[in-house]
Amino acid sequence: MTRSGGLFHRARQIIPGGVNSPVRAFKSVGGTPPFIVSAQGALLTDADGRQYIDYVGSWGPMIVGHAHPQVVAAVQEAAARGSSFGAPTEAEIQLAEKIIDCMPAIEMVRLVNSGTEACMSAVRLARGVTGRELIIKFTGCYHGHSDGLLVEAGSGAATFGVPSSPGVPAATARSTLSLPYNDLPALQAVLAERGHEVAAIIVEPVAGNMGCVLPLPGYLHGLRAACDQYGILLILDEVMTGFRVARGGAQGLYGVRPDITTLGKVIGGGLPVGAYGGARQIMEQISPAGPIYQAGTLSGNPLATAAGLATLEILSQPGFYETLEQRAHRLSRALSQVLTDAGIPHLGTRVGSMLGLFFTERTQINQFAEATESDGQRFNRWFHGMLEAGIYLAPSQYEAGFLSIAHDDALIEQTIEAARQVAARL
């Protein structure tokens, strides 16, 4: 048995499923997950000494690469001064100022500890501001594991959602409507009936949890117009896309202005962090400035803010996003060519340094139902072939992949060559 195999066996005795977040267990692709002991740049090293080129990047935040010296130094300096005070620090102000500087839709921001917490808090804020209870989300978009957002579509376009996990009360699920992504007519039909009851529409501007699915032209602007028509707040969940697809996030890339933005991943530089922000008149409704309660002992803790500030400083360097875009474009185009040359039907998607790959005959995927028609068995063979070749991909066809600035030309070429060998066996 490998050392990773032994660790996985040991973990399953005391940790549910052997992991602390479900996708890590490789349940959808099968096999034993490698247990990671270290990472540097774009490379991971597992407990058996095997090295992988990493395209998961801790699910997005490692945009500057693992253990970047500037980030490590910032965290070390912060840790030497104390890891948590439960009291205000100047670094919290500095990180908030950086976020506001990059995202014009955010005039005030509240730091929290995770993307789940950011989305949960944003929904509460929207309900408190509007005095309404209903929330609209879209099937295949993931906004964390809070009860009100673990909801899937009901039996018809205008029905309430149903719980997607045991433990979520049906009464809670009934306050959320789940509709198809990229389908404005379905949304308009529901709003015509219940628009006056809806507090917020929450959406991933680029869906990253059903693969990487792009918004259709005009879709995000259509959501904005619908919200304006019915007095609904638009929440853009940029936990994944914020500072990832562009410096100003998806809202900057697509030119849409949300009422509330949720952030995470990159703004913590690999440490647990989240944030939600928006217009001043909305954000001033949050306690202690206003009546809507939300709190967190570790919110804005010194280690996370130090890592986030260092990361955002690196992202501000001239040419950072241009270089990342060039490398992501090269990799995405080359992988598609490799699969085409091997005669394998597929669809590659990309926004900035965020990638998707579906084994499908479709030339476009717009919704979760279309994504689920892809060839999961072929993806599993692709995943394990690439893993064996030293390429660490997301262990699910329904998860996006990510590049970092540490993925240089040599590593990209190594990835392409591995893909060529694996594709020949698919």
N, C-alpha and C positions, 0 to 999 in steps of 0.2 A: 504493500500500500504506500502511496506517496505521502509525504508529510501533509500536504493540503488535504488529502483524503482522510488522514488520521485526525486532523483538526476539525474537519467537517463532522466526522463521526462523534467526536468529543462534544462539539458544539450542540449537536442535536439532542444530547442528553439533558441539557440545561437551558437551551435557548429555543423558543418555538421555531421549528423548521431549520434550526441551526444558524439562523441569520437574524439581524435586527432591522431588516427592511426586505420585503418579500422577493423583489426581483433578483436579489443577490444569490438566491438559492438555485438559480438556473432551472427552475421548475418548468418553464415553457420550452426550454431547449434540451433539457436532460443533462445528465453528467454531474460531475463534482466541480464546484467553483474553486479556482485557485485562491488561496489565502495570501494576501499581499503583505509583505513585510517592509517594503520601502518603495519610494518613487523619486525620480529625478527628471526634470524636463518633461519629455513625452514618453518616458519609459517607466514601466512597473517591474518590480522583481517579486516573485512569489516565494513561498516557504520552501520550495524545492530548488530554488536558485534559478528558475527559468525567468527570462526577461521578455516583456511584451511591449509593443508599440501601442500606446493607450489612446483609444478613440471614445472613451467614456468620460474621462476627465472629471471623475466624481459627480457625474451627471450634469456637467456644465460649468462649474465655477473655476476650473483650473485653466482659464483662458491664457494665462501667462506661463503655464507649465507648472509642474510639481516642484515644490521646494525652491522656488525662485529666490535667489540670495537676498533680494531687496525685501521680499515678503517675510522670509525667515528672520532677517535681522530686525524688522519692525516688531514681529511677534515676540522675539526674545527680549527686546528692550522693554516692551510693554509688560511681559511676564515678570521681569525683574522688579517692576514697580508694584506688582500686585495684579491678580487675575480677575478680581471682581470686588466692587465696593458697594454696590447697591445704592450708589449716589452719583450725581452728575459728574461728567468729565468733559474737558474741552474737545477731546477726540470725537465725541458724539456730535458736537456742533460742526466740526470740520467735515465729518462724513456726510452729514445732512446738507451742508453747503455744496459739497461736490455733486451730490445727487441732484439738487435743485439746479445747479449750474448746467447740468447735462440734459435735463428733461424739463422743458418749459411748462408742461402741464402740471408740474409739481411745484407748489409755492410753499408748502409746509410738509414735513415728513415725520413719521413716528417709526422708530426702530423697534423691531421685535426679534424673535429668535429663529424663525423658520418661515418658509413659504406658506406652509399650512396655516401658521398663526397669522401671517399677513392677510391671506385671503379670508379667513374666518373673521378677522377684525374688520376688514373692508366691508364685508357683507353686513355685519352688525352696524357699522357706521351708516351705510346706505339706508338700512331700515330705520335707524334713529332719525336721520335727516328728513326722510320722506314721510315717515309715519305709515308706511306700507309694509306688507309682510312677504309678498311673493318675490322669488328670485328666479331668473331664467338663466340656465346654463346650457351647454351644448354637448351632446353625446360624443364621447371620445376625448373631450377636454378634461384634464385633471387639475384640480385646485386644492389638493391636499386631502387629508383624511377626516376632516371635521364632519359631523353627522349631516348637516344640511347640504353638503356638497358631494356626499357619497350617494348619489342618486342617478338612476338610469331612466331611460324614456319609458313612459307608460304605454298603453295600448293604442293611443291615437294622438294626433298632433296637439289637441287641446286638453289632453288629460294631464293630471298631476303625475309627477315622477314617483317611482317606487324605490325602496331601499336597494342599494347594490351590495350591501353587506349585512349579515346578521348583526344585531345590536343597534342598528339605526332604527329608531321608532318610525312607524308608518306615519304618525302625525307630523313628525319632523320632515319626512320626505315630501309630504303633501304641500309643504310651503315652497317647494322647488319644482319648476317646470323644466324638463329636459327636451331639447329640440335638436334637429339635425344641424350640424355645422355647415356653413356655406350655403344656407337655404333661406334667403330673405323672404320668399313667399310664405313659408311655414311660420316664420316669426310674425309676419304682418297679420296672418290669419289669427294667431293667438292674441296678439295685441289688440286687434279689433274687438275681441270678446272680453279680455281681461286686463288690458293695458293700464287702466286706472288703479289696478291692485298691485302692480309690479314696482318694487323698490329699485331693483338693479338688474342689469344684464351683465354677467361676468363671462369673459371669453379669453382664451389664449389667442393672441393676435396671429401667431403661427402655432398651430397645434403640434406639440412635441411629444404627446403621449398616445398617439395613434400612428406612430412613425413620425415623419416630418411632413405635415400637410399644410400647404400654403393657403392663405385666404384668396378667394377669387377676386378679380378686379372689381372694385366698388363695394365689396362685402363689408369691410370695416366702416366705410363711410355710410353705408346703409344702416348699420347698427347705430352709428352716431345720430343719423337723421331720425330714426325710429325713437331713440331715447328722447331727443328734443321734442318730438311730437307729443309724447305721452308723459313728459315730466319724469322720466326714468333716469337714474344715474348709470353711466357706462363705466364698468370696472375692467380695465385691461390687466390681465394676469401676465405680467412680464417677469415672473420669477425665473423663467428659462431664457426669455428673449432679451431682457434688459441688459444692456452693455455687451450683449453677445452678438446679436445680428447687426448692430450698429452702436455707435457711442450713445446715441439718443434713443436706443431701443427700437422696437417695432413701430412705436408711435411716431418716432422721427423718420423712420424709413418709409412708412406708408402715409405719413402726413395726417394722422387722425389724433384728435385731442380727447382723451378720456376725462371723466370726472375724478376717478380714483385710479391710481396705479399701484399694483403690488409688485414687489421686487424681492430678490433673494440671490442665491448662488454667487454670482460674481462679486457682489458688493461686500461679501465676507471673505473673499480670497481663499475659500476652502474651509473656513470656520463657520459654525452655525450662526446664521443671521437671516433676517428678513426685514422688510419695511413696507409701509403703505403711505401714500401721500396723494395730495391733490390741491385743489383751490383752498385758499385761506379760510373762506367762509364755511367750507365743509369741514376742514380739519380742526377748526377751533370749536367744533362740537364735541371733541374728545376730551375726556377727563385728564387733567384737572381744569382745563380751560372751559369745558362744557360738561353736559350731563351724561354723555355716552361713555361707559366705563371700559377700560382695557388697561392691563398692567402686566409687568414681567420683571422679576428680580434681575435676570441676566440680560435684559434688553439693553443693547448698546454697550455690552461689556468691553473692557479695554483690549482684550485679545482680538475679538472679532473686528472691532473698529480699526485697530492697527493693521490687521491683514487687509481689510477692505480699502483703507486709505492708500496703502502701498500698492495694491493691485490697480486701483483707479488712476494712480499716478503713472504707472507703467502704460496703461491704456491711452493716456494723454500724450504719449511721445509721438512725434511726427512720423507718419507712415505706418503706424501700428496696424490700423484696420485695413489699409491698402495691401500690406504684405499678407495679412491673414486671409483676406478675400482672394488674393491671387493664388495662394497655396490651396485653399479649399476648392476653388474652381478647378485647378489642375487635377486634384485628387478625384473629385466627383466626376469630371469628364473622362478621366482615364479608367476609373472603375467601370463606368458605363460602357466604354469601348471594349474593355476586356470581356465583359459579359455578352456584349453583342457579338464579338468575334467567336465566342464559344457557343453561340446560338441559343442563349438562355433568355427567355422573356423576362423583362424587369422594368422597373421605373425608378430612376434615381431622382431625388428631390434635394434642394439646397436653398437656404437663405443665409447669407454670410457664412459663418463657420459652423453652421448647424446643418446636419446631413440626414437624409433618409434613404432607405433602399427597400423596395417591395419586389418580390418575385411574382409578377402578374403580367397578364396580357394587356392590361389597361394602359392607356397613354396618359391618363390623369386620374388622380384620386383626390376627391373633395370632401369625403365624409367617412366616418368610422365604418359604416356598413360596407363601403367599397374596399376599405383597407383589409377587412376581415376575409375578403374573398381571395387574398393573396396566398401563395403556396408556402404554408408554414413549414412543411417537411423539408422543402428545398432550402428554406432559410436556415433551418437547424443544421443541415449538412454544411452549408456555407459558413455558419458561425463556428462550428467545431473544426472545420478545415482551416479557417483563418486562425483560430486559437492555437491549433497545433503548429501553425506556421509562425507563431509569435505575434499575432495581431489580436489585440483585445478589443472586441466590439461589444456593443450593448447586447445582452443575452435575451433579446426579444425583437421581433420584427416591428413591434409597435412602440419602440423607443428611438428617439433621435440619437445621432452620434455627434461628436464635437471634436474640432481641431483646436490646438493651442498654437501660440506663436513659436513654441519649441518644436513643432513638427516642421523640421527643415526639409530641404529638397532631397537629401539622402534618405531620410526616413520615409518620405512620401514615395520615393522610387522603390524602396524596399517593400512598402505596402502594396504597391502596384504589381511587383513581381510575385509576391505571395498570392495575390488575388488571381494572377494569371495561372499559376499552378493549381490552385484550388478549383477555379472555374473549369479547368480541363477534366476534373473528376466529378463535376456535378451532373 
